[in-house]
Amino acid sequence: MELGEFVKESIKQLIDGIVEAQEYAATKKAAINPLGLIRTEKRGFIVGTSEENPIPQEIDFDIAVSVTEGGEIKAGVGVFAGALGLGTQAKNQDSNTVANRIKFSVPIMFPRQEMPR
């Protein structure tokens, strides 16, 4: 899986999971990421009447990337066990592997849900 595809699919699955959880929550008279939620410095979150200040979230990515060079190599970016790597298959034992990490955040506004009545 390419890096861009991994990031895109991760975000899409988070959004889809939140929407599905909101649908379930509504059947139990609960709300996930409710409309009117306000962040305060002293008390954390409270439910108010303001819809003007939605609360953004950040999705943090911490991805391990490794590059292997040498011999006959088949290379491609891939995601393995929750981490992203530049996957390689070498037929020659003379190879060099370099590992790096990529850390970044993506701000997002998740879907909001009306409070149950």
KACORFEN-V895190 format. One record per residue. N is the residue number from 1. RES is the residue in one letter. PSI is psi as a letter, one per 30 degrees, with the letter a starting at -180 (none if undefined). OMEGA is omega in radians with two decimals (NA if undefined). BURIAL is # if it has 9 or more other ideal C-beta (glycine too) atoms within 8 Angstrom, else .. Layout:
BEGIN
N,RES,PSI,OMEGA,BURIAL ; N,RES,PSI,OMEGA,BURIAL
END
This chain:
BEGIN
1,M,k,3.10,. ; 2,E,l,-3.13,. ; 3,L,e,-3.14,. ; 4,G,e,3.12,. ; 5,E,e,3.11,. ; 6,F,e,-3.14,# ; 7,V,e,-3.13,# ; 8,K,e,-3.10,. ; 9,E,e,3.09,# ; 10,S,e,-3.13,# ; 11,I,e,3.12,# ; 12,K,e,-3.12,. ; 13,Q,e,3.05,. ; 14,L,e,-3.13,# ; 15,I,e,3.13,# ; 16,D,e,3.12,. ; 17,G,e,3.11,. ; 18,I,e,3.13,# ; 19,V,e,3.12,# ; 20,E,e,3.11,. ; 21,A,e,3.09,# ; 22,Q,e,3.12,# ; 23,E,e,3.10,. ; 24,Y,e,-3.12,. ; 25,A,e,-3.14,# ; 26,A,e,3.12,# ; 27,T,f,-3.14,. ; 28,K,g,-3.13,. ; 29,K,h,3.08,. ; 30,A,l,3.13,. ; 31,A,k,3.07,# ; 32,I,k,-3.06,# ; 33,N,h,-3.02,# ; 34,P,k,3.00,# ; 35,L,k,3.10,. ; 36,G,g,3.10,# ; 37,L,k,-3.09,# ; 38,I,k,3.08,# ; 39,R,k,3.07,. ; 40,T,l,-3.11,. ; 41,E,e,-3.04,. ; 42,K,e,-2.98,. ; 43,R,g,-3.10,. ; 44,G,c,-3.14,. ; 45,F,k,2.98,# ; 46,I,l,3.07,. ; 47,V,k,-3.14,. ; 48,G,a,-3.14,. ; 49,T,f,-3.09,. ; 50,S,k,3.06,. ; 51,E,g,-3.04,. ; 52,E,f,-3.06,. ; 53,N,i,3.09,. ; 54,P,l,-3.05,. ; 55,I,j,3.09,# ; 56,P,l,3.06,. ; 57,Q,l,3.02,. ; 58,E,k,3.01,. ; 59,I,j,-3.13,# ; 60,D,k,3.06,. ; 61,F,k,3.05,# ; 62,D,j,-2.94,. ; 63,I,k,3.07,# ; 64,A,k,-3.13,# ; 65,V,k,3.07,# ; 66,S,k,3.13,# ; 67,V,k,3.10,# ; 68,T,k,3.13,# ; 69,E,k,3.05,. ; 70,G,k,3.10,# ; 71,G,a,3.06,# ; 72,E,j,-3.01,. ; 73,I,k,2.94,# ; 74,K,k,-3.05,. ; 75,A,l,3.06,. ; 76,G,k,3.12,. ; 77,V,k,-3.13,# ; 78,G,l,3.09,# ; 79,V,k,-3.11,. ; 80,F,k,3.07,. ; 81,A,h,3.06,. ; 82,G,f,3.09,. ; 83,A,l,-3.13,. ; 84,L,k,3.09,# ; 85,G,l,3.01,# ; 86,L,j,-3.00,# ; 87,G,k,-3.14,# ; 88,T,l,2.99,# ; 89,Q,j,-3.12,. ; 90,A,k,3.06,# ; 91,K,f,-3.11,. ; 92,N,k,3.14,. ; 93,Q,f,3.11,. ; 94,D,j,-3.13,. ; 95,S,l,-3.13,# ; 96,N,k,-3.13,. ; 97,T,k,3.08,. ; 98,V,k,3.14,. ; 99,A,k,3.09,. ; 100,N,l,3.07,. ; 101,R,k,3.04,. ; 102,I,k,3.09,# ; 103,K,k,3.08,. ; 104,F,l,3.12,. ; 105,S,k,3.08,. ; 106,V,j,3.08,# ; 107,P,k,-3.10,. ; 108,I,k,3.00,# ; 109,M,j,-3.13,. ; 110,F,l,3.11,# ; 111,P,k,3.13,. ; 112,R,l,-3.10,. ; 113,Q,k,3.09,# ; 114,E,k,3.10,. ; 115,M,k,3.11,# ; 116,P,l,-3.14,. ; 117,R,none,NA,.
END
